[in-house]
């Protein structure tokens, strides 16, 4: 049966073997039936025009069909979908990008990293799909930054993945600041306590080195030193007493060494004789 003159082929995307074959069959059938044709004419056109909607490997497969091996369009459609069953799995796996959900306890940075990694393991997905999937998989209950990001995307939808990248990067920086990931300064705390310098230790050593010895042999434990000073210096003014008390209080006195503690082989009389 010839193609009716009134038939007009609709603009149907050509199939290259990489998308769902069921979708192509549906689009093709609807396009043919959109013409004002009877049932016999529709069946004839479906069989004769199908090859014009194929590309690359799919077109080669069609032209390699054995002669008189197809009796109806239903048989042709069945053979077409069987040989392109792998494309059905690919199309199904593409939809898995919508399954990369953000967990309730997952921070925004962690979710973005997971989304990118799992998306690379899937078949190539269009830019629109990626943007839509990220938007749907974003969990507003996981964190404040995720909630703010989703609200911003609802109000100002991202058109491209580049736009989406800019949106979530700004929120990740906010999240990092809230967690204290960035101190905000490249300089150490200048107010931190500094370790003692060698000059400080030397000055303290010299100060102690030149302090006069205190002879405690006649003063007992030394607790009555201030009382004896006050008894002997009753004629001095109160200002002198205050000065002496301050000096005694702020001076680290060092007790004179005891010769008996050093186990010398000579006694004190021998040392004096030697001098």
C-alpha positions in Angstrom: 0.0 0.0 0.0 1.5 3.4 -1.0 2.0 6.2 1.4 -1.1 8.5 1.3 -0.4 11.9 -0.3 -2.0 13.7 2.6 0.4 12.1 5.1 2.8 14.5 6.9 5.7 13.2 8.9 5.9 14.9 12.3 9.2 16.1 13.8 10.2 13.1 15.8 13.7 12.9 17.4 15.8 10.2 15.7 16.8 7.2 17.7 20.6 6.5 18.1 20.4 3.5 20.4 21.3 5.3 23.6 17.9 6.2 25.0 14.8 4.2 26.0 13.4 2.4 22.9 10.0 2.3 24.5 9.9 6.1 24.5 10.9 6.2 20.8 8.2 3.8 19.8 5.6 5.8 21.7 6.6 9.1 20.1 6.7 7.6 16.7 3.3 5.9 17.0 1.7 9.1 18.2 3.2 11.1 15.4 1.9 8.7 12.7 -1.6 8.5 14.2 -1.8 12.3 14.3 -2.5 12.2 10.6 -6.0 11.6 9.3 -5.5 8.0 8.2 -7.6 4.8 8.4 -6.3 1.8 10.3 -4.9 0.0 7.2 -3.0 3.1 6.2 -1.6 3.7 9.7 -0.2 0.1 9.8 1.4 0.5 6.4 2.9 3.9 7.2 4.2 2.6 10.6 6.2 -0.1 8.8 7.5 1.9 6.0 8.5 5.1 7.8 10.1 3.6 10.9 13.6 3.4 9.3 13.6 7.1 8.7 13.6 7.7 12.5 16.8 5.8 13.2 20.4 6.7 13.4 23.8 5.0 13.5 23.6 1.5 15.0 19.9 1.4 15.2 19.6 2.3 11.5 22.2 -0.4 10.6 20.2 -3.0 12.6 17.0 -2.0 10.7 18.6 -2.4 7.3 20.0 -5.7 8.2 16.7 -7.3 9.0 16.0 -10.4 6.8 13.5 -9.8 4.0 9.9 -10.7 4.8 10.8 -11.3 8.4 8.4 -8.7 9.8 4.7 -9.1 9.2 3.4 -6.3 11.4 4.5 -3.2 13.2 3.9 -4.9 16.6 6.5 -7.5 15.5 8.9 -4.8 14.4 8.5 -2.9 17.7 9.0 -6.0 19.7 12.3 -6.9 17.8 13.4 -3.3 18.1 13.0 -3.1 21.9 14.6 -6.5 22.4 17.8 -5.6 20.5 18.0 -2.3 22.4 17.2 -3.7 25.9 20.6 -2.5 27.1 19.5 1.1 26.5 16.5 0.5 28.7 18.9 -0.3 31.6 21.0 2.8 30.8 17.9 5.0 30.8 16.8 3.4 34.1 20.2 4.0 35.7 20.1 7.6 34.6 17.1 8.1 36.9 19.2 6.8 39.8 20.6 10.3 40.1 17.3 11.2 41.8 18.1 8.6 44.5 21.2 10.3 45.9 19.4 11.6 49.0 20.9 13.8 51.7 20.7 12.1 55.1 19.4 14.0 58.2 22.8 13.9 59.8 24.7 14.8 56.7 26.3 18.2 56.3 26.0 20.1 53.1 29.7 19.7 52.1 29.4 15.9 52.7 26.3 15.7 50.6 27.8 17.6 47.7 30.8 15.4 47.7 28.7 12.3 47.7 26.4 13.6 45.0 29.3 14.3 42.7 31.0 11.0 43.2 27.8 8.9 42.7 26.8 10.9 39.7 30.1 10.1 37.9 29.3 6.4 38.3 26.0 6.8 36.4 25.5 7.2 32.6 25.8 10.8 31.4 22.8 12.9 32.5 21.6 16.1 31.0 22.3 19.4 32.7 18.7 19.9 33.5 18.4 16.5 35.1 21.4 17.1 37.3 20.1 20.5 38.6 16.6 19.0 39.2 18.0 15.9 40.9 20.2 18.0 43.3 17.3 20.2 44.2 15.0 17.3 45.0 17.6 15.3 46.9 18.6 18.3 49.1 17.3 17.6 52.6 16.2 20.8 54.3 16.1 19.1 57.7 19.8 18.1 57.7 21.2 21.5 58.6 20.4 25.2 58.6 22.6 25.8 55.6 20.8 23.1 53.6 17.5 24.6 54.4 18.6 28.1 53.4 20.0 26.7 50.1 16.8 25.0 49.2 14.8 28.0 50.0 17.0 30.2 47.8 16.8 27.6 45.0 13.0 27.6 45.2 12.9 31.4 45.0 15.7 31.7 42.4 16.0 28.4 40.5 19.4 27.5 39.1 19.3 27.2 35.3 22.7 25.4 34.9 24.9 23.3 37.0 27.4 26.2 37.1 24.7 28.3 38.8 24.0 25.5 41.2 27.7 25.2 42.0 28.0 28.9 42.9 24.9 28.6 45.1 26.0 25.7 47.2 29.7 26.9 47.4 28.6 30.1 49.2 26.5 28.0 51.7 29.4 25.6 52.3 31.6 28.5 53.3 28.9 29.7 55.8 28.7 26.2 57.1 32.5 25.9 57.5 32.6 29.2 59.4 29.8 28.0 61.8 31.8 24.9 62.5 35.0 26.8 63.1 36.7 25.3 60.1 38.2 28.6 59.2 39.7 30.8 62.0 39.4 34.0 59.9 43.0 35.0 60.5 46.3 33.7 59.2 48.2 35.1 62.2 48.6 33.3 65.5 47.1 34.8 68.6 49.4 37.6 69.6 47.9 37.8 73.1 49.0 34.2 73.9 51.4 33.9 76.8 55.0 34.0 75.6 57.6 31.5 76.9 60.2 33.0 79.2 63.3 34.3 77.4 66.8 33.4 78.3 67.5 37.0 79.3 64.7 36.8 81.9 66.1 33.7 83.4 69.6 35.3 83.5 68.3 38.4 85.2 66.5 36.3 87.9 69.7 34.3 88.4 71.9 37.4 88.8 69.4 39.0 91.2 69.5 35.9 93.4 73.2 35.5 93.0 74.0 38.9 94.5 71.6 38.7 97.4 73.3 38.8 100.9 73.3 35.7 103.0 71.2 35.6 106.2 72.8 34.1 109.2 70.1 32.2 111.0 72.2 30.6 113.6 71.4 33.1 116.3 67.9 33.9 115.1 66.3 30.5 115.5 63.9 29.8 112.7 64.1 33.4 111.5 60.4 34.1 112.3 61.4 36.9 114.8 63.6 38.9 112.5 61.1 41.7 111.9 60.2 41.9 115.6 63.9 42.3 116.6 64.4 44.9 113.9 61.4 46.9 115.3 62.8 46.6 118.9 66.3 47.8 117.9 65.0 50.6 115.7 62.3 52.2 117.8 63.8 55.6 117.2 63.3 55.4 113.5 60.4 56.9 111.7 57.4 55.0 110.5 58.4 55.7 106.9 61.7 53.9 107.5 59.9 51.0 109.1 57.6 50.7 106.0 60.6 50.9 103.7 62.4 48.1 105.6 59.3 45.9 105.7 58.8 46.4 102.0 62.5 45.5 101.3 62.3 42.4 103.4 59.0 41.3 101.8 60.2 41.8 98.2 63.7 40.5 98.6 64.4 36.8 98.1 67.0 36.2 100.9 69.3 33.2 100.6 70.4 31.4 103.7 74.2 31.0 104.1 75.6 27.6 103.3 76.4 25.2 106.2 79.9 23.7 106.0 78.7 20.6 107.8 76.4 19.7 104.9 79.3 19.5 102.4 81.3 16.7 104.0 84.7 18.5 103.8 87.7 16.7 105.0 88.8 19.7 107.2 87.0 21.5 109.9 86.3 25.3 110.0 89.5 25.9 112.0 91.6 24.3 109.2 89.9 26.5 106.6 90.6 29.7 108.6 94.3 28.7 109.1 94.6 28.0 105.3 93.3 31.5 104.5 
